[in-house]
Amino acid sequence: MRAFVIRRVLYMVPMLFAISLVSFAIIQLPPGSFLTTYVAELSAQGQDVNSAQIQALEERYGLNDPFHVQYMKWISGIVLHGDFGQSFQYQQPVSELIWGRLGLTIALSVITMLVTWLIAFPIGIYTAVRQHSVADYSFTFLGFLGLATPNFLLALIFVWVSYRYFGQTVGGMGSPEYADAAWNLGKVLDVVSNLWIPVLIIGTAGTAVLIRVLRANLLDELRKPYVTTARAKGLPEWRLILKYPVRMAMSPFISTIGWILPTLIGGEVMVSIVLGLETTGPLLMGALQSQDMYLAGAFILILGALTVVGTLLSDLLLAWWDPRIRHAQAEKV
């Protein structure tokens, strides 16, 4: 197991380097640059920008440098100083912009993950044990409905229903009276009280997926000989189900760590834009639209790094949870 962990960590170094290179290249693939968008906005406002100003801005931002020079400046700043560069659009360090919104994003994503698990776990078990029942068909229909409905459409429906029938606007993650207040217990409780709508919307598709996967895996386990043997020995039914088949079918829940970490940054982009949430999603969308390469590149790099780290954590947790996977890894080592 130790050799497996060391090998995976060593693999992460060149992989992260490749992710940084690809992410920086992707940002520069679209035609033009931040200056192109900036000049277009000034022209739309009726302001003239001469070539001398454009040249000065290009030299200031280093946009005249070759690709490899720009990349080396960016990656060396990250590795040596933890500096992700300066945002062109906001004129602030990228790290300050990201970390300023990361706390609310993490809180939203972690709560969504926990709620998703709490809902999907009992429903998945019940529909597998009561296969072809009315409840099974009902939850299956709701699951397919949740998978087929985009999250941003659910957000729009919630906004319309809240305003149309309750006369309230749904948006933001806090009440107006706490907008400029310092973080204290009252503000934390206020944010938590406003989280249930985005949590419900973002978690819809994930809950539907986990229900279907857990149901399918548990049905497969319930048909295996060891279940028949345990049942023949007189083991109580619910104890039998929870002790053996459910444990083997729980792997999908643990493996979700691999994709939960990337969604901490980018999984709630459209919902956050619709609901006006001050998370990292709208910031990423704005950076891509304005071609703010350092801000957008930092987001893509962090998403890639979280994917790699999340996959490692999910593999380790699966090896700890499921002896079959642990033994398979030991044989490979």
PyMOL commands that set and color helices and strands:
alter all, ss='L'
color gray80, all
select helices_A, chain A and resi 2-27+34-44+51-61+67-81+94-129+134-148+151-166+176-178+185-193+196-222+225-232+237-243+245-249+251-255+257-266+269-275+280-290+293-321+323-332
alter helices_A, ss='H'
color red, helices_A
deselect
rebuild
show_as cartoon
